[in-house]
Amino acid sequence: MKNLLMFFYIVLFSISVQSAEWVSPIDKKYIAKDPVNFADFDKARDILNSWRGQGEKLRKADVLLKKVLAKDSDFAPAYREYGRLYIMAGHINYDNFKQGSLNPSEAAINRSLEIEPEYADSYVLLGHLYTKMKRYKDAEDALKKAESIGTEIPWLDLNWAGVLEKKRKYKEAMHRYEKVVNSGTVNTKAYAVALSGKTTMHMYMGQFSKANDGYKKEIENEPDSAWNWSNYAEFLLFRYDDVDGAIKHGREALKRMNFGAGRFLLGSALYTKWAQLKIEGDKDVLAQEYFDQAWSIYPYPEQVINKAKRHGYTQQTAQELQKWLLINKNKEASNRR
């Protein structure tokens, strides 16, 4: 009993150090109930906090959470974390998710609330989920419920910012993001999300120079995140009119992780460089080198055209690729005769 009590204090101290300012009363209850089981749960939570698109991390977290629930089928924090896991597992890109993939998340979070009706942090997560499901009124209701119960996790402000962003209340969203950035939180994922939110708000408000600085801060904060490099490459290409910078940062993204969005961005940048060199004239050999690189990375010009034609700087990319497709279509037709 003495050893178990000591382990309880070790787990509580560890979590308090990590979160600095806040440990949920519900978490404290489950630490006291079974500190060993809670330690496994906390490992799963840490793994999900470090997730940046890696499927292996989701599998590891799933194993730990199943272990926790096998020992205690009413372990409410585990159901909440399953809510997070399902959101991550269904994510494709940006705000796009696999069809129907968010429903299990809602079920898992609601299960945690059935067990613990005053679980404010579950309501915070539910607000985030409903924002992703485009159920904005439900999101607001969930976040208000979390506020009425009381919680100090940074995700309350971040998830409010997410709702405000969708309602195009960018200044109000910026205030929420800045509050988290300036709070001194040691929650590294929350801090990174807040930095990204600030950058996005600058971009939405047309403050491109500030957005440019924001992307640099995000990379400085998490230099190993492939998404940070790829997001910056996208901004440079489609918003900042800097194809060379987009190529440079797109390459850095793929050095860190080989992923579809990264290949699309780098391919788009390389196709754009090809188009620019073609239009300049007398640089066909160099232009072809860029085209060959682009094709090896992303051989789907139709998808690049769909994105490129919507932005002034890359409209000529779309035009040149359309010409290229037409020429090759005619060649194929001629060869079949």
N, C-alpha and C positions, 0 to 999 in steps of 0.2 A: 504493500500500500504506500509506503514511504517513497519507494522508487517511482511509482506511478504518479504520485503527487509532484515529485521533482520533475518528472518528464512533462507534466502539465505546465509547470512554470517555465520550463525551457521553451516549449512550443509557444506559449503566450508571449514570452519575451521576444522570441524570434520574429513573430508576426508583428508585434508592436514596433520593433526596430525597422522592419521593412516598410510599414505603412506610416510610421512616425506619429501621425496625429489621430489615427482612427482605427479601432478594431470594433467591428459590429457586435452588438450585444448577442446576436444570434450566434456568431462565430464563437464568442466566449462560452456560450452555453454548450456548444458541441465540443469545444476543447475540453471542458470540464467533464463532459459525459464520457468521452473516449479519446484521450490525447494521442494515442497511437494511431487510431483510425483517422483522426483529424490531420495528423502529420502526412499520411498518404494523400489525403484530399488536398492539402496545401502544396504538395509536390505537383499534383495535377494542375492546380491553379497557376503555379509558377511557370509550368510548361506552356500553358495557354497564354500567359502574359508575354512569353517570348516568341509566340507564333508570328511568323511573317510570310505565311503561305506554304509552309512545309507540311506535307501530309504526314510525315513520320512523327512529328510532334503531336498531331491530333491522335494518332494511333497509340502513342505512349500515354497520353492523358486519358484516353478511353479505357485502357487496361487498368490504370490506377483507380478511376472512378467506379469501374465495375467491381473492383476489389472492395472499395469502401461500401458500396451498396449491398454487396453480398454479405458483409458483416452486419450492416444496419440498413434495412430497406427504407427506413424513414429518415435518412440522413439528408435533411433539406439542403444544406450547402452544396452537396454533390449534384442534386437536380438543377440547382441554379447554374453550376458550371457546365452541366450538360447543355443547358440553354445556350451558353456561349459557344460550346464546341459545335453544336449543330449550325449556328450562324456561320462560323468559320468554314465548316465542311461544305456548306452550300454556296459559298461565295465564288463567283466567277471573276468579275472585275467591277471596279467602281461600285455602283449600287445595283448591280445585276447578280441575281441568285438563280440557282437551278430551280426549275418549277416545282413548287410544293415542298422545297427543302426547309422552309422556315416554320412550317406547321409543327414538326417535332420539337423545335425550340420553344414555341409557345406552350406546348403541352408540358415540357420539362419545367419551365419556369412556374407555370400555374401549379404544378405538383409541389414545388417548393413552398408555394404560398398556401396550399391546402394544409401542409404540415405546420407551417409557421406563418400565420396570417399577418403578423407584424414585421415581416422580413422586408425592411425598407430597401435594402440593396437589391432584392429581387425585383421590386417595383422599378428601381432605377434601370435594371437590365431590360425589363419589359418595355419601358419607354423607348429604349434603343431599338429593340426588336420591332415595335410597332412603327417606328420611323422608317425602318428598312422595308416594312410591309406597306408603307404609304398610308398607314392608318393614323394620321397626325393627331386627330382629336383624342383617340385612345392613348397615344403616346403622351400627350399633355396630361391626361387624367392620371396615368400611371406615375408620372414624375411629380405631380402635385400630391399624390398619395404618399410617395416616398418622403416628400418634404414635411408632410403633416406628421408622419411617424418620427422622422428625424434620422438623418445620416450625414456624415461628413466626407464620404468618399468623393474624389474628384470627378468621378463619372457622372454625378448628378449635374454639375455644370456643363460637362462635355455633351451629355445627352440632351440637355436643354438647348445647347448651341446647335446640335444637329437638327432639332425640330425648327428652331428659328431660321436656320439656313435654308431649309426646304420652303419656308414661308417667305423667303427673300428679305428677311429682317437682318441684314448683314451686320449693321452696327451693333445691334443687340447680341448677335451671335459672337461678334468680335469681343465684346465685353466679357462674355462667359469664357472664351478661350484665354484671354489675357489674364483673367482671374486665376486660372489654373497655372498658367506659366509663371505668374508672379507669386504663387502661393508657397513656393519652396517644397512642393511635394517630392517625395522620393520614389513615387510610383513612376518608374521609367516609361512604361507604356502610355500612361495617362499624359505625361509630360510631352512625349513624342506626338500624340494625337493633338494636343493643344497647340504645339508648334505648327503642325500641318494645317490645323484649322485656321490659325492666324494667316498663314500664307494663302490659303484658299480665299479667305475673306478679302485680302488685299487684291487678289486677282479678280474676284467678282466685282469689286468696287472700282476696277480699272486702274489700280495703283500698281502698275507692273514693275516699277523699279523696287518698290518695297517687297513685292512678291518674289522678285529675283533674289533679294537679300534673304528672304524667308527660306527659300529652297536651299540656299547655302548653309543656313543655320541648321536645317533638318539633316543635311548630310554630315555636318560637323558633329551633331548630336549622335547620329547613328550611321557611321561611315560604312558599316557592313550590310546595310539594308539595300538590297537590289531595287526595291520599290522606290526608295528615296531618289536614287540615281535615275531610274526610269521616269518617275514623275517630273523630275527636273528637265529631262530630255524632252518630254512632251511639251512642257511649258516653253522651252527654248525654241522648239520647232513651230508650234502652232500659235504662240502668243508673243514671243519675243523676237521673232525673225532672225534666229541665229542657228543656221543649219550646222555649222562646224561645231558649235557648242553642243548641239543635240547629238551629233555623231559621237563626240568625245564621251559624253555622259551616258549615252546609250550603250557604248562598248563597256563602260565601267559596270553598268547594271548587269550585263550578261556575263561578265567575269565572276560575279557573285552568285548568280542563279540563272539557269537557262529556262525562261518562262515565256509563255505566249505573248503577254502584253509587252514584255521587253523586246522580243523579236520583232513585233509589229512596229514599235516605236523606232528602233534602230533601222529596220528596213525602210520605213517611211522617210527617215532622214537621209539615208543613202540614195533612195530614189529621187529625193528632192535635189541632192547634190548633182546627180546625173542629169536631171532636167535643166538645172542652171548652167551646167557646163555645155550641154547641147545648144542651149539658146545663145551662149556667148560665142560659139563658133570656133573652129580650128582646134578643138580640144576633144575630138571624138574618141581618141584612144583612152585618155584619162576618164572621160565620161563613161565609157564602156566598163572600165575597171570598177567604178562605183556601182554600175548597174549589176555587174556580175556578183559583187559582194552582197548587194541588196537581195538578189534572186536566191543566193545560197542561204540567206537568213530567213527570208519571208517571200516565197514564190507565189503570192496571192495579190497581184496588182489591183484586182477589182476592189478588194477591201481597202487598200490604200487610197484608191480613187475616191471611194465614198467618204472617207475622212478628209482627204486633202482638198477636195472641191469646196468644202465649207469654210475654208480659211484663206484670206487674201494672199498670204505669203506662199501658200502651197497650191494655189489654183493652177499655176503653170505645171506643177508636178502631175496633177490630175489630167491636164490637157495632153502632156507629152506621153503619159502612160496610155491614155485612150488612143492616141495616134499609133503607139507601138502595138497595142492589141489589134487594131484594125489592120495594120500592115501584116502582122503575123497570121491573122485570120485569112487574109487574101492569099498569102503564100501557101498556107495549108490547103486552101481551096484549089489553087493552081496545081499543086503537087498531086492532088487526087484525080485530076483530069487525065 
